[in-house]
Amino acid sequence: MDIGAVVCPAHPKFWETFYATSGPGGTCPMEWFLGWSQCRDVVLPAVQSCVDRRGGGSAAVLHCGCGSSLLAEEMVRDPECPEGVQVLNVDLNPVVIERMAGRRKLSPSLQQRVLYEVGDICAMNFSDESFDLVLDKGAVDAFFSNTGPEQGDNSNVIKYFAEVYRVLRGGGQFLVLSVTSDSELVFPYSCAHDWDFNFESLQVSSQKDSEEYFAAPDDTERDRAADARGAGPPSRSSRSRGRVCR
């Protein structure tokens, strides 16, 4: 099934089809890109920074648009992750949340640190300043797959970033792991709030081609042009990391 022909990933219908039992995401888990081993050296320092700032050895992490990623489970299993860190995974699709919450692959103690909840990241039900760290791995890419709005005028991203800003505690961090290598896509949205912004490109081993679902037409053409030029080794790919601090 060509789910890309159904509707773009910015639309909930895309994920209804994707996570259906017969769809390509019908089995759990699945990482779009960047498994824990590839991003731990980026995520763990951010987590530790939040723990140190808050004190008491604890931190509340919100994983937006979690899908069927094992990122949170593998994070709390990591021996270098502080024991007081709790991760709430949120996704709009109830099927994948039920599936992930029912896995029960963690010990009882770790289950208390990894929670799953159905929710709209563009209209969250959380109180202001509820989290120390908001983690995004691919959610903003899904929103950017809607190529209709002009740059800086994507309504989903505007609502999403406003909600992230609202639920972050003062001094909190919003860590975005993205397949795009263009900081100019994200920067206009971060400027709408009084965030400090840092952008960095990372070189990691390619995992799979699932990010093709997120690629906008101009990105696809740019990647093809780079391939034609022989730019970079084929077994490596660029991933972007953006961090905004409230």
Secondary structure, 3 states (H helix, E strand, C coil): CCHHHCCCCCCHHHHHHHCCCCCCCCCCCCCCCCCHHHHHHHHHHHHHHHHHHHCCCEEEEEEECCCCCCHHHHHHHCCCCCCEEEEEEEECCHHHHHHHHCCCCCCHHHHCCEEEEECCCCCCCCCCCCEEEEEEECHHHHHHCCCCCCCCCCHHHHHHHHHHHHHEEEEEEEEEEECCCCHHHHHHHHCCCCCEEEEEEEEEECCCCHHHHCCCHHHHHHHHHHHHHCCCCCCEEEEEEEEEEC
